[in-house]
Amino acid sequence: MIQEACLLVIICTAFVSDIRTSAIPNYITIGGLATGVIFQAAVYGMTGLFQALTATATGFLLLLLLYMFGALGAGDVKLFAAVGAWSSIPFVLSSMMYSLLYAGFIGLGILLWRRELTRRFFGLVMWFFRAILLRDKYVIKGLKQLQHIRFPFMYAVLPGILTAFVELKWL
């Protein structure tokens, strides 16, 4: 119960920070990561330490790919590393899956609101056509320069993590 409460405090603090300042400071992410690893090691010994480190690496490395394409900020990546430190690999993966799913719904809602859905859909079809059928390597390099829909990822992370809590019966 303490573990879940600490993780929720970290997530809620990151949510408030990201909404107010569009950034998640290191004292939340790195502090959450360090305290999670220490907690796991103190309570569960070497098994807990191993679980914390592997879940931390999972959370960090998978979202690092999205960061490299400019889809997420560094704070979001470090936050999922902290989530891993306090939880487990299944929880991190579930949280990511739900967060990305919610982010997709939010992005779709923004496109509908701006009436850009059709234009963006055909742009995506052309991108796939050039990348896969024509094997145009320059299309991948230009991926970072595409106009992204911007919103704080924490709008999707908070419900994503709460859904993972319910799914894995942590709450």
N, CA, C and O atoms as a DFTB+ gen file, in Angstrom:
684 C
 N C O
     1  1       0.814      -1.197       0.000
     2  2       0.000       0.000       0.000
     3  2       0.859       1.263       0.000
     4  3       0.510       2.251      -0.646
     5  1       1.978       1.234       0.719
     6  2       2.876       2.389       0.751
     7  2       3.461       2.621      -0.638
     8  3       3.584       3.759      -1.090
     9  1       3.812       1.550      -1.293
    10  2       4.397       1.615      -2.631
    11  2       3.455       2.315      -3.608
    12  3       3.873       3.201      -4.354
    13  1       2.195       1.919      -3.602
    14  2       1.208       2.503      -4.501
    15  2       0.973       3.972      -4.180
    16  3       0.858       4.799      -5.084
    17  1       0.902       4.297      -2.886
    18  2       0.680       5.684      -2.472
    19  2       1.842       6.574      -2.907
    20  3       1.625       7.682      -3.400
    21  1       3.061       6.099      -2.728
    22  2       4.237       6.881      -3.142
    23  2       4.237       7.109      -4.649
    24  3       4.539       8.208      -5.114
    25  1       3.900       6.079      -5.404
    26  2       3.855       6.218      -6.857
    27  2       2.785       7.223      -7.271
    28  3       3.015       8.037      -8.165
    29  1       1.620       7.176      -6.632
    30  2       0.559       8.137      -6.952
    31  2       0.964       9.566      -6.613
    32  3       0.624      10.493      -7.347
    33  1       1.681       9.756      -5.517
    34  2       2.160      11.099      -5.155
    35  2       3.114      11.617      -6.232
    36  3       3.022      12.774      -6.642
    37  1       4.018      10.772      -6.684
    38  2       4.965      11.172      -7.732
    39  2       4.221      11.537      -9.014
    40  3       4.517      12.556      -9.638
    41  1       3.258      10.709      -9.406
    42  2       2.510      10.949     -10.644
    43  2       1.686      12.229     -10.542
    44  3       1.675      13.032     -11.475
    45  1       1.001      12.426      -9.424
    46  2       0.179      13.632      -9.263
    47  2       1.038      14.893      -9.210
    48  3       0.654      15.927      -9.757
    49  1       2.189      14.816      -8.562
    50  2       3.106      15.957      -8.521
    51  2       3.626      16.272      -9.924
    52  3       3.705      17.437     -10.312
    53  1       3.975      15.243     -10.674
    54  2       4.438      15.437     -12.049
    55  2       3.321      16.012     -12.916
    56  3       3.575      16.854     -13.777
    57  1       2.097      15.566     -12.694
    58  2       0.951      16.071     -13.449
    59  2       0.788      17.571     -13.234
    60  3       0.681      18.335     -14.193
    61  1       0.770      17.985     -11.978
    62  2       0.595      19.409     -11.662
    63  2       1.736      20.226     -12.265
    64  3       1.503      21.285     -12.850
    65  1       2.947      19.743     -12.126
    66  2       4.105      20.461     -12.665
    67  2       4.036      20.576     -14.185
    68  3       4.286      21.648     -14.737
    69  1       3.702      19.490     -14.857
    70  2       3.653      19.500     -16.319
    71  2       2.544      20.406     -16.832
    72  3       2.720      21.085     -17.844
    73  1       1.420      20.427     -16.159
    74  2       0.311      21.278     -16.588
    75  2       0.655      22.750     -16.373
    76  3       0.352      23.586     -17.224
    77  1       1.281      23.070     -15.250
    78  2       1.605      24.471     -14.931
    79  2       2.787      25.012     -15.722
    80  3       2.750      26.153     -16.183
    81  1       3.836      24.212     -15.885
    82  2       5.084      24.739     -16.449
    83  2       5.530      24.052     -17.734
    84  3       6.552      24.431     -18.305
    85  1       4.796      23.063     -18.195
    86  2       5.169      22.252     -19.365
    87  2       6.517      21.562     -19.184
    88  3       7.246      21.333     -20.149
    89  1       6.835      21.236     -17.939
    90  2       8.086      20.524     -17.641
    91  2       7.899      19.699     -16.376
    92  3       7.118      20.053     -15.493
    93  1       8.623      18.606     -16.307
    94  2       8.654      17.783     -15.097
    95  2      10.084      17.862     -14.570
    96  3      11.000      17.315     -15.183
    97  1      10.284      18.537     -13.441
    98  2      11.656      18.743     -12.953
    99  2      12.328      17.452     -12.497
   100  3      11.671      16.469     -12.156
   101  1      13.655      17.490     -12.503
   102  2      14.449      16.320     -12.127
   103  2      14.233      15.891     -10.686
   104  3      14.346      14.705     -10.378
   105  1      13.923      16.834      -9.792
   106  2      13.724      16.410      -8.401
   107  2      12.516      15.491      -8.271
   108  3      12.441      14.706      -7.326
   109  1      11.576      15.575      -9.197
   110  2      10.437      14.649      -9.182
   111  2      10.841      13.321      -9.834
   112  3      10.613      12.251      -9.269
   113  1      11.436      13.401     -11.015
   114  2      11.736      12.172     -11.758
   115  2      12.917      11.405     -11.167
   116  3      12.799      10.218     -10.863
   117  1      14.035      12.069     -11.007
   118  2      15.224      11.393     -10.475
   119  2      15.029      11.061      -8.996
   120  3      15.448      10.002      -8.528
   121  1      14.391      11.977      -8.269
   122  2      14.084      11.697      -6.863
   123  2      13.151      10.512      -6.717
   124  3      13.341       9.666      -5.843
   125  1      12.135      10.449      -7.581
   126  2      11.217       9.312      -7.565
   127  2      11.908       8.017      -7.931
   128  3      11.635       6.972      -7.340
   129  1      12.797       8.082      -8.898
   130  2      13.548       6.894      -9.307
   131  2      14.437       6.403      -8.165
   132  3      14.436       5.217      -7.835
   133  1      15.187       7.316      -7.570
   134  2      16.122       6.926      -6.498
   135  2      15.383       6.362      -5.288
   136  3      15.778       5.332      -4.742
   137  1      14.310       7.033      -4.868
   138  2      13.578       6.542      -3.696
   139  2      12.899       5.209      -3.989
   140  3      12.795       4.361      -3.103
   141  1      12.435       5.016      -5.229
   142  2      11.825       3.738      -5.600
   143  2      12.813       2.591      -5.546
   144  3      12.498       1.518      -5.030
   145  1      13.999       2.810      -6.073
   146  2      15.030       1.762      -6.047
   147  2      15.432       1.458      -4.606
   148  3      15.568       0.295      -4.226
   149  1      15.623       2.510      -3.804
   150  2      15.999       2.314      -2.394
   151  2      14.896       1.569      -1.643
   152  3      15.177       0.654      -0.870
   153  1      13.639       1.964      -1.872
   154  2      12.509       1.302      -1.211
   155  2      12.459      -0.177      -1.579
   156  3      12.351      -1.038      -0.706
   157  1      12.537      -0.465      -2.876
   158  2      12.469      -1.865      -3.328
   159  2      13.597      -2.692      -2.721
   160  3      13.379      -3.826      -2.294
   161  1      14.804      -2.123      -2.682
   162  2      15.949      -2.852      -2.125
   163  2      15.794      -3.052      -0.621
   164  3      16.130      -4.115      -0.098
   165  1      15.286      -2.033       0.077
   166  2      15.140      -2.129       1.533
   167  2      14.056      -3.128       1.930
   168  3      14.220      -3.878       2.892
   169  1      12.961      -3.135       1.195
   170  2      11.830      -3.989       1.561
   171  2      11.977      -5.408       1.007
   172  3      11.675      -6.379       1.702
   173  1      12.436      -5.531      -0.233
   174  2      12.457      -6.840      -0.893
   175  2      13.861      -7.395      -1.131
   176  3      14.003      -8.463      -1.726
   177  1      14.878      -6.706      -0.687
   178  2      16.251      -7.199      -0.819
   179  2      16.754      -7.169      -2.249
   180  3      16.375      -6.304      -3.038
   181  1      17.605      -8.115      -2.569
   182  2      18.214      -8.173      -3.905
   183  2      17.177      -8.416      -4.999
   184  3      17.320      -7.920      -6.117
   185  1      16.141      -9.177      -4.678
   186  2      15.069      -9.409      -5.654
   187  2      14.380      -8.097      -5.994
   188  3      14.123      -7.807      -7.162
   189  1      14.083      -7.308      -4.974
   190  2      13.458      -6.007      -5.187
   191  2      14.351      -5.058      -5.957
   192  3      13.883      -4.324      -6.828
   193  1      15.634      -5.069      -5.639
   194  2      16.588      -4.219      -6.354
   195  2      16.640      -4.602      -7.828
   196  3      16.616      -3.733      -8.700
   197  1      16.712      -5.899      -8.106
   198  2      16.740      -6.367      -9.498
   199  2      15.459      -5.978     -10.229
   200  3      15.508      -5.512     -11.367
   201  1      14.311      -6.171      -9.573
   202  2      13.032      -5.814     -10.192
   203  2      12.965      -4.324     -10.465
   204  3      12.531      -3.907     -11.539
   205  1      13.392      -3.516      -9.502
   206  2      13.356      -2.063      -9.676
   207  2      14.246      -1.626     -10.830
   208  3      13.848      -0.788     -11.639
   209  1      15.437      -2.181     -10.912
   210  2      16.371      -1.777     -11.966
   211  2      15.910      -2.232     -13.347
   212  3      16.049      -1.488     -14.317
   213  1      15.366      -3.439     -13.449
   214  2      14.893      -3.912     -14.755
   215  2      13.646      -3.155     -15.202
   216  3      13.514      -2.826     -16.381
   217  1      12.735      -2.875     -14.280
   218  2      11.536      -2.109     -14.634
   219  2      11.901      -0.660     -14.964
   220  3      11.295      -0.050     -15.845
   221  1      12.889      -0.113     -14.259
   222  2      13.372       1.240     -14.559
   223  2      13.945       1.293     -15.969
   224  3      13.635       2.203     -16.738
   225  1      14.774       0.324     -16.301
   226  2      15.373       0.274     -17.640
   227  2      14.301       0.109     -18.710
   228  3      14.385       0.721     -19.775
   229  1      13.300      -0.711     -18.434
   230  2      12.205      -0.909     -19.389
   231  2      11.466       0.398     -19.636
   232  3      11.249       0.787     -20.784
   233  1      11.080       1.077     -18.558
   234  2      10.367       2.343     -18.693
   235  2      11.177       3.392     -19.427
   236  3      10.645       4.143     -20.243
   237  1      12.451       3.439     -19.138
   238  2      13.314       4.450     -19.746
   239  2      13.585       4.159     -21.220
   240  3      13.404       5.031     -22.071
   241  1      14.014       2.950     -21.518
   242  2      14.467       2.635     -22.876
   243  2      13.341       2.642     -23.906
   244  3      13.542       3.088     -25.035
   245  1      12.171       2.159     -23.534
   246  2      11.075       2.129     -24.506
   247  2      10.593       3.531     -24.868
   248  3      10.312       3.808     -26.034
   249  1      10.497       4.407     -23.885
   250  2      10.049       5.764     -24.194
   251  2      11.163       6.629     -24.762
   252  3      10.897       7.677     -25.351
   253  1      12.397       6.202     -24.592
   254  2      13.519       6.930     -25.187
   255  2      13.376       6.981     -26.707
   256  3      13.758       7.971     -27.332
   257  1      12.834       5.933     -27.298
   258  2      12.605       5.925     -28.749
   259  2      11.649       7.038     -29.160
   260  3      11.884       7.724     -30.155
   261  1      10.575       7.220     -28.399
   262  2       9.629       8.290     -28.716
   263  2      10.256       9.664     -28.499
   264  3       9.965      10.608     -29.234
   265  1      11.110       9.773     -27.499
   266  2      11.826      11.028     -27.256
   267  2      12.742      11.351     -28.436
   268  3      12.838      12.505     -28.855
   269  1      13.407      10.341     -28.966
   270  2      14.333      10.553     -30.083
   271  2      13.614      11.051     -31.334
   272  3      14.217      11.739     -32.158
   273  1      12.339      10.714     -31.486
   274  2      11.551      11.210     -32.613
   275  2      10.837      12.520     -32.288
   276  3      10.104      13.050     -33.122
   277  1      11.044      13.037     -31.098
   278  2      10.450      14.310     -30.723
   279  2       9.010      14.219     -30.264
   280  3       8.335      15.242     -30.159
   281  1       8.525      13.022     -29.990
   282  2       7.129      12.855     -29.588
   283  2       6.911      13.134     -28.103
   284  3       5.805      13.493     -27.698
   285  1       7.953      12.972     -27.291
   286  2       7.850      13.172     -25.844
   287  2       9.002      14.032     -25.361
   288  3      10.019      14.181     -26.039
   289  1       8.821      14.594     -24.179
   290  2       9.905      15.325     -23.547
   291  2      10.740      14.399     -22.677
   292  3      10.330      13.283     -22.359
   293  1      11.910      14.877     -22.303
   294  2      12.818      14.074     -21.476
   295  2      12.211      13.786     -20.105
   296  3      12.451      12.723     -19.532
   297  1      11.431      14.718     -19.580
   298  2      10.792      14.502     -18.283
   299  2       9.830      13.330     -18.303
   300  3       9.732      12.585     -17.328
   301  1       9.120      13.164     -19.408
   302  2       8.195      12.033     -19.538
   303  2       8.949      10.707     -19.531
   304  3       8.501       9.732     -18.928
   305  1      10.085      10.681     -20.198
   306  2      10.900       9.461     -20.253
   307  2      11.418       9.119     -18.861
   308  3      11.331       7.973     -18.421
   309  1      11.958      10.124     -18.170
   310  2      12.496       9.891     -16.824
   311  2      11.382       9.534     -15.842
   312  3      11.602       8.774     -14.900
   313  1      10.183      10.083     -16.063
   314  2       9.064       9.753     -15.185
   315  2       8.714       8.270     -15.282
   316  3       8.441       7.630     -14.267
   317  1       8.721       7.723     -16.491
   318  2       8.413       6.300     -16.627
   319  2       9.523       5.424     -16.070
   320  3       9.272       4.287     -15.670
   321  1      10.734       5.933     -16.038
   322  2      11.803       5.209     -15.341
   323  2      11.493       5.171     -13.848
   324  3      11.694       4.146     -13.196
   325  1      11.004       6.292     -13.304
   326  2      10.623       6.336     -11.885
   327  2       9.430       5.425     -11.606
   328  3       9.376       4.772     -10.564
   329  1       8.479       5.381     -12.531
   330  2       7.342       4.463     -12.382
   331  2       7.853       3.030     -12.296
   332  3       7.372       2.242     -11.482
   333  1       8.814       2.698     -13.126
   334  2       9.402       1.362     -13.082
   335  2      10.087       1.073     -11.762
   336  3      10.010      -0.044     -11.250
   337  1      10.762       2.077     -11.204
   338  2      11.461       1.880      -9.929
   339  2      10.492       1.545      -8.803
   340  3      10.837       0.798      -7.888
   341  1       9.298       2.086      -8.865
   342  2       8.310       1.853      -7.809
   343  2       7.402       0.669      -8.089
   344  3       6.651       0.259      -7.204
   345  1       7.444       0.101      -9.302
   346  2       6.466      -0.940      -9.631
   347  2       7.150      -2.180     -10.200
   348  3       8.022      -2.767      -9.559
   349  1       6.750      -2.570     -11.402
   350  2       7.260      -3.793     -12.029
   351  2       7.197      -3.632     -13.541
   352  3       6.583      -2.694     -14.050
   353  1       7.829      -4.544     -14.245
   354  2       7.804      -4.483     -15.709
   355  2       6.373      -4.575     -16.252
   356  3       6.016      -3.773     -17.116
   357  1       5.528      -5.523     -15.785
   358  2       4.152      -5.556     -16.309
   359  2       3.397      -4.249     -16.069
   360  3       2.626      -3.809     -16.922
   361  1       3.620      -3.628     -14.904
   362  2       2.930      -2.373     -14.619
   363  2       3.425      -1.254     -15.528
   364  3       2.623      -0.467     -16.031
   365  1       4.730      -1.175     -15.743
   366  2       5.286      -0.140     -16.621
   367  2       4.763      -0.315     -18.039
   368  3       4.351       0.659     -18.670
   369  1       4.773      -1.533     -18.544
   370  2       4.295      -1.786     -19.902
   371  2       2.811      -1.467     -20.033
   372  3       2.383      -0.876     -21.024
   373  1       2.039      -1.856     -19.042
   374  2       0.607      -1.567     -19.056
   375  2       0.364      -0.057     -18.990
   376  3      -0.478       0.472     -19.715
   377  1       1.095       0.622     -18.129
   378  2       0.967       2.081     -18.008
   379  2       1.308       2.777     -19.319
   380  3       0.612       3.702     -19.738
   381  1       2.370       2.335     -19.958
   382  2       2.765       2.915     -21.251
   383  2       1.693       2.691     -22.301
   384  3       1.311       3.611     -23.023
   385  1       1.211       1.450     -22.377
   386  2       0.208       1.118     -23.377
   387  2      -1.032       1.999     -23.209
   388  3      -1.521       2.583     -24.175
   389  1      -1.533       2.088     -21.981
   390  2      -2.724       2.902     -21.747
   391  2      -2.446       4.382     -21.951
   392  3      -3.291       5.096     -22.491
   393  1      -1.283       4.858     -21.534
   394  2      -0.949       6.274     -21.711
   395  2      -0.876       6.632     -23.192
   396  3      -1.388       7.672     -23.604
   397  1      -0.248       5.781     -23.987
   398  2      -0.165       6.039     -25.423
   399  2      -1.536       5.939     -26.084
   400  3      -1.834       6.683     -27.018
   401  1      -2.361       5.026     -25.603
   402  2      -3.725       4.910     -26.121
   403  2      -4.531       6.172     -25.815
   404  3      -5.203       6.714     -26.692
   405  1      -4.458       6.634     -24.566
   406  2      -5.147       7.876     -24.204
   407  2      -4.585       9.066     -24.977
   408  3      -5.339       9.952     -25.378
   409  1      -3.273       9.099     -25.189
   410  2      -2.669      10.184     -25.966
   411  2      -3.203      10.176     -27.398
   412  3      -3.449      11.234     -27.978
   413  1      -3.380       8.991     -27.962
   414  2      -3.957       8.885     -29.298
   415  2      -5.377       9.421     -29.352
   416  3      -5.747      10.117     -30.298
   417  1      -6.176       9.099     -28.335
   418  2      -7.544       9.624     -28.277
   419  2      -7.546      11.137     -28.119
   420  3      -8.347      11.827     -28.750
   421  1      -6.660      11.655     -27.287
   422  2      -6.568      13.106     -27.103
   423  2      -6.150      13.767     -28.415
   424  3      -6.734      14.774     -28.815
   425  1      -5.139      13.202     -29.087
   426  2      -4.694      13.746     -30.370
   427  2      -5.795      13.710     -31.415
   428  3      -5.963      14.661     -32.179
   429  1      -6.541      12.624     -31.451
   430  2      -7.667      12.514     -32.378
   431  2      -8.714      13.578     -32.071
   432  3      -9.262      14.202     -32.980
   433  1      -8.987      13.780     -30.785
   434  2      -9.932      14.826     -30.392
   435  2      -9.466      16.209     -30.814
   436  3     -10.270      17.024     -31.267
   437  1      -8.175      16.480     -30.670
   438  2      -7.630      17.778     -31.083
   439  2      -7.763      17.950     -32.598
   440  3      -8.140      19.022     -33.071
   441  1      -7.456      16.898     -33.354
   442  2      -7.589      16.978     -34.812
   443  2      -9.035      17.205     -35.234
   444  3      -9.304      17.975     -36.156
   445  1      -9.958      16.541     -34.565
   446  2     -11.376      16.759     -34.872
   447  2     -11.786      18.187     -34.533
   448  3     -12.509      18.827     -35.297
   449  1     -11.330      18.682     -33.401
   450  2     -11.663      20.042     -32.960
   451  2     -11.122      21.081     -33.949
   452  3     -11.801      22.061     -34.254
   453  1      -9.911      20.864     -34.443
   454  2      -9.279      21.797     -35.384
   455  2      -9.702      21.542     -36.833
   456  3      -9.329      22.296     -37.732
   457  1     -10.462      20.508     -37.051
   458  2     -10.912      20.104     -38.386
   459  2      -9.734      19.802     -39.319
   460  3      -9.737      20.190     -40.487
   461  1      -8.739      19.108     -38.787
   462  2      -7.544      18.749     -39.553
   463  2      -7.439      17.247     -39.798
   464  3      -6.438      16.786     -40.348
   465  1      -8.433      16.489     -39.409
   466  2      -8.317      15.031     -39.444
   467  2      -8.085      14.499     -40.857
   468  3      -7.204      13.664     -41.058
   469  1      -8.850      14.961     -41.829
   470  2      -8.738      14.449     -43.195
   471  2      -7.370      14.774     -43.787
   472  3      -6.729      13.907     -44.381
   473  1      -6.925      16.011     -43.628
   474  2      -5.630      16.418     -44.178
   475  2      -4.502      15.606     -43.554
   476  3      -3.608      15.142     -44.262
   477  1      -4.536      15.431     -42.243
   478  2      -3.487      14.669     -41.557
   479  2      -3.530      13.185     -41.936
   480  3      -2.487      12.543     -42.060
   481  1      -4.733      12.646     -42.117
   482  2      -4.852      11.235     -42.491
   483  2      -4.204      10.982     -43.853
   484  3      -3.443      10.028     -44.014
   485  1      -4.507      11.840     -44.832
   486  2      -3.913      11.648     -46.156
   487  2      -2.405      11.898     -46.138
   488  3      -1.666      11.265     -46.892
   489  1      -1.948      12.797     -45.302
   490  2      -0.509      13.000     -45.135
   491  2       0.166      11.760     -44.581
   492  3       1.270      11.410     -44.997
   493  1      -0.496      11.093     -43.640
   494  2       0.036       9.859     -43.060
   495  2       0.066       8.733     -44.092
   496  3       1.025       7.963     -44.146
   497  1      -0.975       8.640     -44.902
   498  2      -1.016       7.625     -45.962
   499  2       0.132       7.850     -46.943
   500  3       0.794       6.894     -47.349
   501  1       0.374       9.093     -47.324
   502  2       1.472       9.398     -48.243
   503  2       2.823       9.091     -47.603
   504  3       3.736       8.620     -48.281
   505  1       2.956       9.355     -46.308
   506  2       4.199       9.059     -45.597
   507  2       4.471       7.557     -45.643
   508  3       5.586       7.139     -45.956
   509  1       3.457       6.741     -45.331
   510  2       3.621       5.286     -45.387
   511  2       3.949       4.820     -46.805
   512  3       4.791       3.943     -46.996
   513  1       3.287       5.403     -47.787
   514  2       3.546       5.040     -49.179
   515  2       5.003       5.298     -49.539
   516  3       5.666       4.435     -50.117
   517  1       5.501       6.478     -49.202
   518  2       6.893       6.821     -49.518
   519  2       7.875       5.979     -48.711
   520  3       8.901       5.546     -49.236
   521  1       7.569       5.747     -47.448
   522  2       8.512       5.035     -46.577
   523  2       8.565       3.547     -46.884
   524  3       9.647       2.960     -46.908
   525  1       7.418       2.932     -47.117
   526  2       7.373       1.474     -47.246
   527  2       7.426       1.026     -48.706
   528  3       8.248       0.184     -49.067
   529  1       6.569       1.574     -49.529
   530  2       6.520       1.106     -50.911
   531  2       7.669       1.648     -51.756
   532  3       8.257       0.916     -52.551
   533  1       7.986       2.919     -51.586
   534  2       9.069       3.509     -52.379
   535  2      10.429       3.387     -51.696
   536  3      11.466       3.660     -52.299
   537  1      10.407       2.974     -50.428
   538  2      11.636       2.814     -49.633
   539  2      12.488       4.083     -49.647
   540  3      13.707       4.040     -49.809
   541  1      11.808       5.198     -49.472
   542  2      12.468       6.501     -49.453
   543  2      13.065       6.728     -48.067
   544  3      12.334       6.976     -47.109
   545  1      14.383       6.645     -47.958
   546  2      15.033       6.776     -46.651
   547  2      14.970       8.201     -46.114
   548  3      15.099       8.410     -44.908
   549  1      14.777       9.172     -46.978
   550  2      14.732      10.558     -46.526
   551  2      13.439      10.884     -45.793
   552  3      13.373      11.847     -45.030
   553  1      12.420      10.079     -46.030
   554  2      11.144      10.283     -45.342
   555  2      11.307      10.026     -43.841
   556  3      10.670      10.701     -43.032
   557  1      12.136       9.076     -43.465
   558  2      12.386       8.783     -42.054
   559  2      13.155       9.931     -41.414
   560  3      12.854      10.332     -40.290
   561  1      14.147      10.459     -42.125
   562  2      14.925      11.580     -41.599
   563  2      14.060      12.817     -41.403
   564  3      14.305      13.608     -40.491
   565  1      13.061      12.988     -42.243
   566  2      12.179      14.144     -42.143
   567  2      11.080      13.988     -41.112
   568  3      10.275      14.900     -40.924
   569  1      11.033      12.846     -40.438
   570  2       9.983      12.581     -39.457
   571  2      10.004      13.585     -38.315
   572  3       8.949      13.989     -37.825
   573  1      11.191      13.989     -37.886
   574  2      11.306      14.945     -36.788
   575  2      10.764      16.316     -37.173
   576  3      10.358      17.086     -36.302
   577  1      10.752      16.630     -38.464
   578  2      10.350      17.952     -38.904
   579  2       8.849      18.072     -39.143
   580  3       8.354      19.154     -39.458
   581  1       8.128      16.970     -38.996
   582  2       6.679      17.024     -39.154
   583  2       6.059      17.867     -38.050
   584  3       6.576      17.936     -36.935
   585  1       4.957      18.497     -38.378
   586  2       4.261      19.306     -37.383
   587  2       3.488      18.362     -36.459
   588  3       2.552      17.685     -36.885
   589  1       3.894      18.331     -35.193
   590  2       3.268      17.442     -34.223
   591  2       2.122      18.154     -33.515
   592  3       2.099      19.380     -33.411
   593  1       1.186      17.371     -33.036
   594  2       0.145      17.898     -32.166
   595  2       0.755      17.973     -30.779
   596  3       1.247      16.968     -30.264
   597  1       0.731      19.128     -30.177
   598  2       1.378      19.312     -28.878
   599  2       0.337      19.452     -27.771
   600  3      -0.597      20.248     -27.866
   601  1       0.524      18.662     -26.726
   602  2      -0.231      18.797     -25.487
   603  2       0.573      18.098     -24.406
   604  3       1.373      17.212     -24.707
   605  1       0.372      18.483     -23.144
   606  2       1.132      17.816     -22.074
   607  2       0.790      16.326     -22.030
   608  3      -0.375      15.951     -21.898
   609  1       1.807      15.491     -22.142
   610  2       1.617      14.038     -22.140
   611  2       0.997      13.565     -20.829
   612  3       0.390      12.495     -20.779
   613  1       1.146      14.349     -19.778
   614  2       0.574      13.968     -18.483
   615  2      -0.951      13.897     -18.534
   616  3      -1.561      13.218     -17.707
   617  1      -1.584      14.593     -19.499
   618  2      -3.031      14.442     -19.673
   619  2      -3.379      12.992     -20.009
   620  3      -4.474      12.526     -19.691
   621  1      -2.471      12.292     -20.637
   622  2      -2.688      10.887     -20.983
   623  2      -2.061       9.944     -19.957
   624  3      -2.559       8.839     -19.745
   625  1      -0.969      10.377     -19.320
   626  2      -0.262       9.505     -18.377
   627  2      -1.092       9.251     -17.124
   628  3      -1.190       8.113     -16.666
   629  1      -1.685      10.294     -16.570
   630  2      -2.458      10.118     -15.329
   631  2      -3.580       9.096     -15.501
   632  3      -3.652       8.154     -14.712
   633  1      -4.460       9.239     -16.500
   634  2      -5.479       8.187     -16.664
   635  2      -4.881       6.846     -17.084
   636  3      -5.425       5.796     -16.742
   637  1      -3.773       6.867     -17.818
   638  2      -3.125       5.616     -18.209
   639  2      -2.622       4.835     -17.011
   640  3      -2.785       3.617     -16.940
   641  1      -2.014       5.536     -16.071
   642  2      -1.500       4.864     -14.874
   643  2      -2.648       4.416     -13.977
   644  3      -2.592       3.333     -13.395
   645  1      -3.680       5.234     -13.860
   646  2      -4.838       4.822     -13.053
   647  2      -5.506       3.589     -13.656
   648  3      -5.943       2.701     -12.923
   649  1      -5.589       3.526     -14.978
   650  2      -6.152       2.346     -15.636
   651  2      -5.283       1.119     -15.372
   652  3      -5.802       0.029     -15.132
   653  1      -3.973       1.293     -15.416
   654  2      -3.064       0.173     -15.124
   655  2      -3.212      -0.278     -13.671
   656  3      -3.149      -1.474     -13.383
   657  1      -3.409       0.675     -12.755
   658  2      -3.649       0.317     -11.353
   659  2      -4.875      -0.585     -11.240
   660  3      -4.841      -1.617     -10.571
   661  1      -5.956      -0.183     -11.901
   662  2      -7.200      -0.954     -11.836
   663  2      -7.020      -2.311     -12.518
   664  3      -7.459      -3.335     -11.994
   665  1      -6.377      -2.315     -13.681
   666  2      -6.186      -3.561     -14.427
   667  2      -5.366      -4.573     -13.621
   668  3      -5.697      -5.758     -13.583
   669  1      -4.318      -4.108     -12.991
   670  2      -3.448      -5.009     -12.232
   671  2      -3.857      -5.100     -10.765
   672  3      -3.135      -5.662      -9.942
   673  1      -5.036      -4.535     -10.446
   674  2      -5.652      -4.623      -9.118
   675  2      -4.761      -4.066      -8.013
   676  3      -4.671      -4.630      -6.923
   677  1      -4.111      -2.960      -8.315
   678  2      -3.314      -2.290      -7.287
   679  2      -4.189      -1.386      -6.435
   680  3      -3.864      -1.122      -5.277
   681  1      -5.309      -0.902      -6.999
   682  2      -6.191      -0.010      -6.223
   683  2      -7.368      -0.775      -5.672
   684  3      -8.217      -0.197      -4.993
